[in-house]
Amino acid sequence: MHIARQTRILPVAAGCRARIVLPCILLSFLFLMGTLEPGLAQQAGGMGTQSIPVADRKLVAIKVAGSKRFTQEEVAAASGLPLSATVTDEVFRKAARQLGETGAFADVAYTFSYSSSGTKLTFQVSDSEKFVPAHFADFVWFTDQELLQRLHERLPLFHGELPTSGRLPDQVSDVLQAMLVENGIPGHVEYLRSNAPGGHLDAIDYTVANIIIRIRNVDFPGAGAGELPQLQAAGAKLSSRDYYRALFTSFVDREVLPVFREQGYLKASCGMPQPKVVKEAASDASDEREAVTMVDVALPVTPGIQYKLAGWNWSGNKEISTENLQALLHLKIGQPANTVQLENDLRAVQQLYGSRGYVTATIKAGAEFDDTSNKVVYQLAVTEGSLYHMGELEFRGLDNGLTAKLRSAWKIRPGDVYDATYLQEYLPQARKLLTATVDWEVSSHTTANARDKTVDVDLQYSAKAPR
């Protein structure tokens, strides 16, 4: 004889109680109700520990269906049910509820069948739709690979991403805390749900509190001899600063990659920072003693191909000739394609357009790479936009006399073509007209009005407070 039952668990957020759909009895079609022995009918209809006969309660198989994110073995391990365990319907309920409370599944159901050979269990699950990455800001005692491996060993449903609800983020925090304790690290794990600019959850960030982590040295494995002095000088700026991973994100963009792009290594990249603990100490800098950890950080770099400039192609420019635009570019054919210089030159092109009233002009640089010859051709697409004229001029924070003097010194009259570079010339001249005994501060705001194609200028003056 073979008897099966089915139960569905609706997962909910951690801390809430799951609603359970009461199981229905599914009798094997091999038996007819008229021929089923009375004793067996009572077992099939019973609840709790009476659902499975004592002799058949050994769990002999666990199967999982429905998940595209997790393997059968991972879901089975996360349920907490080992094979050969003595099971009951209530045990299965608890295991299904445990899966649901992780937040990894939108729905969890199970069926089981038993016979003289033992009990077989099948979980039917559907994955939750929204997962976000987990970030580990300052767990410098472990490599990224070691962190992921240890977390996965203890939390089979963790692969570097977490569901947006449920207990799995808390479970990750608990395992991280246990790892600190096991390694004698006196820190406290905290995590923060980080939102993207649009307001939706973007990541879950884990940090270690109660420990000061400071940078001693920064190394750049993979860098060439030509770039290393500049990189080391940049890395020295980080010495004695507090370590956190986001610091290196901005450091790479602002300090490291420009060194390579100046030399034509346009596809240079950096790996994740690899901190190594070099010293543990204690600090009396505050009322409460805090542990201090010193780290050396390796920032692996891959320079890639060094590209040389093969040419330029301008498009979209009508009001200013290609010859005049080309004169603002400093790079020469055959030289390393210095994109740092290119960005500066294109800003000069934009200023030239702004000086002629095209204040919304943009220049987009596209690169065509030839990896066989290590050359690059730039496509420079200009969008000139509309011609703008002078709109309103406002002075704030000055008396009528000073306002009149400054207004008369402004040379662009209403209706004239607006020169976006004129304000830089005007402000030093206007300062000479102000009261010499007062230290003035000025903040300038320009507003381009798309409807009438004018530019309004607002100058706010204020006297500095005496020191």
C-alpha positions in Angstrom: 0.0 0.0 0.0 1.1 3.6 -0.8 -0.4 6.7 0.8 0.4 10.4 -0.1 -0.5 13.8 1.4 0.0 17.3 0.2 0.4 20.6 2.1 1.0 24.1 1.0 2.9 26.7 3.0 2.5 30.4 2.1 5.8 32.2 2.9 5.7 35.4 4.8 8.2 37.9 6.1 10.4 37.0 9.0 8.6 37.4 12.3 5.2 36.8 10.9 3.2 33.6 11.2 2.7 31.6 8.1 -0.8 30.6 7.0 -1.1 26.9 6.5 -3.5 25.3 4.1 -4.7 22.2 5.8 -3.6 19.0 4.1 -6.0 16.8 2.1 -5.6 13.1 1.9 -4.7 11.6 -1.4 -5.4 7.9 -1.6 -3.6 5.8 -4.1 -5.8 4.8 -7.1 -4.5 1.3 -6.6 -7.0 0.8 -3.8 -10.8 1.2 -3.8 -12.6 2.6 -0.8 -14.7 -0.5 -0.6 -11.7 -2.7 -0.2 -9.5 -0.4 1.9 -9.1 -1.9 5.4 -10.7 0.2 8.2 -7.4 0.5 10.0 -5.6 2.0 7.0 -8.5 4.4 6.3 -8.1 5.8 9.8 -4.4 6.3 9.4 -4.9 8.1 6.1 -7.4 10.4 7.6 -5.5 11.2 10.8 -3.5 14.3 11.6 -0.1 15.0 13.0 2.0 12.0 14.2 -0.9 9.7 13.1 -0.4 10.6 9.5 2.6 8.3 9.0 2.7 4.9 10.6 5.6 4.5 13.1 7.2 1.8 11.0 7.3 4.0 7.9 8.6 7.3 9.4 12.2 7.0 8.2 12.9 9.7 5.5 14.5 8.0 2.5 14.3 10.6 -0.2 13.8 14.4 -0.7 13.0 15.9 -4.1 12.6 19.5 -5.1 10.7 20.9 -8.1 10.0 24.4 -9.4 13.2 26.3 -8.5 15.4 27.8 -11.3 17.7 29.6 -8.9 18.6 26.8 -6.5 19.6 23.1 -6.9 17.6 20.3 -5.3 20.5 19.6 -2.9 20.5 23.3 -1.7 16.8 23.4 -1.1 16.9 20.1 0.7 19.8 21.2 2.9 18.1 24.5 3.7 15.0 22.6 4.9 17.1 21.1 7.7 15.8 17.6 7.1 18.5 14.9 6.9 17.9 11.6 5.3 17.2 8.7 7.7 15.6 11.1 10.1 12.3 10.0 11.8 9.6 12.3 10.3 6.0 13.3 10.8 3.7 15.6 9.0 4.5 18.3 11.6 8.2 17.9 10.9 7.5 18.6 7.2 5.3 21.6 8.1 8.2 23.1 10.1 10.7 22.4 7.3 8.4 24.0 4.7 7.9 27.0 7.0 11.6 27.3 7.5 12.1 27.5 3.7 9.3 30.0 3.3 10.6 32.3 6.0 14.0 32.8 4.3 12.2 35.0 1.7 13.9 33.0 -1.1 10.6 31.5 -2.3 7.3 33.1 -3.3 5.5 29.8 -2.6 6.3 26.5 -0.8 4.3 23.3 -0.9 5.1 19.7 -0.1 3.8 16.3 -0.7 4.9 13.0 0.9 4.2 9.4 0.4 5.0 6.4 2.6 5.3 2.7 2.3 7.1 0.0 4.1 10.4 1.2 2.6 10.1 4.6 4.3 8.8 8.1 3.6 9.5 10.2 0.5 9.2 14.0 0.5 8.8 16.4 -2.4 9.0 20.2 -2.1 7.2 22.2 -4.8 8.6 25.8 -4.7 8.6 28.9 -6.8 11.4 31.4 -6.5 10.9 34.9 -5.3 11.3 37.5 -8.1 13.5 40.1 -6.5 17.0 39.5 -5.3 19.7 42.1 -4.6 23.5 41.7 -4.2 25.1 41.5 -0.8 28.1 43.7 -0.2 30.8 43.2 2.4 32.4 46.6 3.1 35.2 45.8 5.5 35.5 42.1 6.4 39.3 42.4 5.8 40.1 39.2 7.7 38.5 37.1 4.9 38.9 37.0 1.1 35.8 37.5 -0.9 35.9 33.9 -2.0 36.3 32.7 1.5 33.3 34.8 2.7 31.1 33.4 -0.1 32.2 29.9 0.5 31.7 29.9 4.2 28.3 31.6 4.0 27.2 29.1 1.4 28.3 26.2 3.5 26.1 27.3 6.4 23.4 28.9 4.3 22.8 26.8 1.2 20.5 29.3 -0.4 23.1 32.1 -0.4 25.0 32.7 -3.6 26.0 36.4 -3.2 22.4 37.7 -3.6 19.6 38.0 -1.1 15.8 38.3 -1.3 14.3 41.6 -0.5 12.2 40.2 2.3 12.4 37.3 4.7 15.0 36.1 7.2 17.9 35.2 4.9 19.6 38.7 5.4 19.4 38.2 9.1 20.8 34.7 8.8 23.8 36.0 6.8 24.4 38.5 9.6 24.3 35.8 12.2 26.8 33.6 10.3 29.2 36.6 9.8 29.0 37.3 13.5 29.8 33.7 14.3 32.8 33.9 11.9 34.1 36.9 13.8 33.7 35.2 17.1 35.4 32.0 15.9 38.4 34.0 14.8 38.6 36.1 17.9 37.7 39.4 16.2 35.9 41.8 18.6 33.6 43.3 16.1 29.8 43.5 15.7 28.1 42.9 12.4 25.6 45.4 11.1 23.8 45.6 7.8 21.9 48.3 6.0 19.4 48.1 3.2 20.7 50.4 0.5 18.3 52.2 -1.9 19.0 53.3 -5.5 18.2 56.9 -6.5 14.7 55.7 -7.6 14.0 54.6 -4.1 13.9 50.8 -4.7 16.2 48.5 -2.8 19.5 48.2 -4.5 21.8 46.1 -2.2 22.3 44.9 1.3 25.5 46.2 2.8 27.2 44.4 5.7 29.8 46.2 7.9 31.8 45.5 11.0 31.3 48.0 13.9 33.4 48.6 17.0 36.7 48.1 15.1 38.8 50.8 13.4 40.4 49.5 10.2 43.2 51.7 8.8 45.1 51.6 5.6 48.9 51.2 5.8 50.0 50.7 2.2 48.4 50.4 -1.2 50.1 48.2 -3.9 49.3 47.9 -7.6 50.1 44.4 -8.8 50.1 44.3 -12.6 51.1 47.9 -13.2 54.0 48.7 -15.4 57.1 50.6 -14.4 56.0 53.7 -16.3 52.8 54.0 -14.3 53.9 52.8 -10.9 55.4 56.0 -9.6 52.2 58.0 -10.2 50.1 55.2 -8.7 52.3 54.9 -5.6 52.0 58.7 -5.1 48.2 58.4 -5.4 48.1 55.4 -3.0 50.2 57.3 -0.4 47.2 59.7 0.0 45.2 56.8 1.4 47.7 55.9 4.1 46.3 56.1 7.6 42.7 56.6 6.3 39.9 54.3 7.4 39.4 51.4 5.1 36.1 50.7 3.5 35.4 49.2 0.1 33.5 52.2 -1.4 36.6 54.4 -0.8 38.4 52.4 -3.5 35.6 52.7 -6.0 36.0 56.5 -6.2 39.8 56.1 -5.8 40.0 53.9 -8.9 37.8 56.3 -11.0 39.6 59.5 -10.0 43.2 58.4 -9.4 44.1 55.1 -10.9 42.4 54.7 -14.3 43.3 58.3 -15.5 47.0 57.3 -15.1 46.5 54.6 -17.7 44.2 56.5 -19.9 46.8 59.3 -20.2 49.1 56.7 -21.8 46.5 55.2 -24.2 45.5 52.2 -22.1 41.9 52.9 -22.8 40.5 49.5 -21.6 42.5 49.4 -18.4 40.6 47.9 -15.4 41.1 47.3 -11.7 40.0 44.3 -9.7 38.4 44.4 -6.3 40.7 45.7 -3.4 42.4 42.8 -1.6 43.1 43.9 2.0 45.5 41.9 4.1 45.7 42.3 7.9 49.2 43.3 9.0 48.7 44.5 12.5 46.2 44.2 15.3 46.3 46.7 18.2 44.2 48.6 20.7 43.5 52.4 20.8 42.9 54.7 23.7 41.8 57.5 21.4 38.2 57.4 22.8 36.6 56.8 26.1 35.9 53.2 25.0 38.8 51.1 23.9 38.3 50.2 20.2 40.3 47.5 18.3 42.5 48.9 15.6 43.4 46.8 12.5 46.0 47.9 10.0 45.8 46.6 6.5 47.9 46.6 3.3 45.7 46.7 0.3 46.5 45.2 -3.1 44.6 46.8 -6.0 45.3 44.6 -9.0 45.3 46.4 -12.4 45.1 45.1 -15.9 46.5 47.7 -18.3 45.4 45.9 -21.5 46.3 47.3 -25.0 48.0 50.7 -25.5 46.1 52.4 -28.3 47.5 55.1 -30.5 45.4 57.8 -32.2 44.6 57.0 -35.8 42.2 59.9 -36.6 39.2 62.1 -35.9 35.8 62.4 -37.5 33.6 65.4 -36.7 29.9 65.5 -37.4 26.9 67.7 -36.5 28.9 71.0 -36.4 27.4 73.7 -38.6 28.0 77.0 -36.8 31.7 76.4 -36.1 33.9 74.9 -38.7 35.7 71.6 -38.3 39.0 73.5 -38.7 38.3 75.8 -35.7 37.2 72.8 -33.6 40.1 70.7 -34.6 42.5 73.5 -33.5 41.3 73.0 -29.9 42.5 69.3 -29.8 46.0 68.8 -28.6 46.5 65.1 -29.5 48.4 64.2 -32.7 48.0 61.2 -35.0 50.3 58.4 -33.9 50.5 59.4 -30.3 49.0 57.4 -27.4 45.3 58.2 -27.3 45.2 60.3 -24.1 41.5 60.4 -23.2 42.2 62.6 -20.2 43.5 65.3 -22.5 40.6 64.6 -24.9 38.1 65.3 -22.1 39.8 68.6 -21.3 39.8 69.6 -25.0 36.2 68.7 -25.5 35.3 70.9 -22.6 37.1 73.7 -24.4 35.0 73.0 -27.5 31.9 73.2 -25.4 33.0 76.6 -23.9 33.6 77.9 -27.4 30.0 77.0 -28.3 28.8 78.6 -25.1 30.7 81.8 -25.9 28.6 82.0 -29.1 25.3 81.5 -27.5 24.9 77.8 -27.9 24.8 77.1 -24.2 23.2 73.7 -24.5 25.7 72.3 -27.0 27.1 68.8 -26.3 29.9 66.8 -27.8 29.8 63.0 -27.6 33.0 61.1 -28.3 32.7 57.5 -29.6 35.7 55.3 -30.1 36.3 52.7 -32.8 39.0 50.3 -31.7 41.3 48.2 -34.0 42.9 45.7 -31.7 45.0 44.2 -34.5 46.8 47.5 -35.1 46.4 48.9 -31.6 44.8 52.0 -33.0 41.6 54.0 -32.2 39.6 56.5 -34.3 37.3 59.0 -32.5 33.9 59.9 -33.8 33.1 63.4 -32.4 29.3 64.0 -32.7 28.2 67.6 -32.0 24.7 68.6 -31.0 24.7 72.4 -31.2 21.2 73.1 -29.9 19.5 76.5 -30.1 21.0 80.0 -30.0 20.3 81.6 -26.6 20.1 85.4 -25.8 20.5 87.4 -22.7 17.5 87.4 -20.4 17.1 88.9 -16.9 20.0 90.1 -14.7 19.3 90.1 -11.0 21.5 91.4 -8.1 20.7 90.4 -4.5 22.1 91.5 -1.2 23.3 95.0 -2.3 21.9 98.5 -1.9 20.5 100.4 -4.9 23.7 102.3 -5.4 25.9 99.3 -5.7 23.4 97.5 -7.8 23.3 100.3 -10.3 27.1 100.4 -10.6 27.3 96.6 -11.1 24.4 96.6 -13.6 26.0 99.3 -15.7 29.3 97.3 -15.8 27.5 94.2 -17.3 28.1 94.4 -21.0 25.6 91.9 -22.4 22.3 93.7 -22.9 18.9 92.0 -23.0 18.4 90.4 -26.3 22.1 90.1 -27.1 23.6 86.7 -27.9 24.5 85.2 -24.5 28.2 84.5 -23.9 28.5 81.7 -21.3 32.2 82.6 -20.7 31.5 86.3 -19.9 30.5 85.7 -16.2 34.1 84.5 -15.4 35.4 87.8 -16.8 32.8 90.0 -15.2 33.0 88.9 -11.5 36.6 90.0 -10.9 35.8 93.4 -12.5 32.6 93.8 -10.4 34.5 93.1 -7.2 36.6 96.2 -7.8 33.4 98.2 -7.7 32.3 97.0 -4.3 33.0 98.6 -0.9 36.7 97.9 -0.3 36.3 97.6 3.5 33.8 94.7 3.2 34.8 91.1 2.3 32.1 90.1 -0.1 31.0 86.6 -1.2 29.1 86.0 -4.4 27.2 83.0 -5.6 26.1 83.0 -9.3 23.3 81.1 -10.9 22.4 80.9 -14.6 19.2 79.5 -15.9 18.6 78.6 -19.5 15.0 79.0 -20.4 14.2 76.5 -23.1 10.8 78.1 -24.0 12.1 81.6 -25.0 15.7 80.6 -25.5 17.1 83.1 -23.0 19.5 82.9 -20.1 18.8 84.5 -16.8 21.7 85.5 -14.5 21.2 85.8 -10.7 24.0 87.1 -8.5 23.7 86.8 -4.8 26.1 88.9 -2.7 26.7 88.6 1.0 29.2 90.2 3.4 31.4 87.7 5.3 31.1 87.6 9.0 34.1 89.0 10.8 36.4 86.4 12.3 
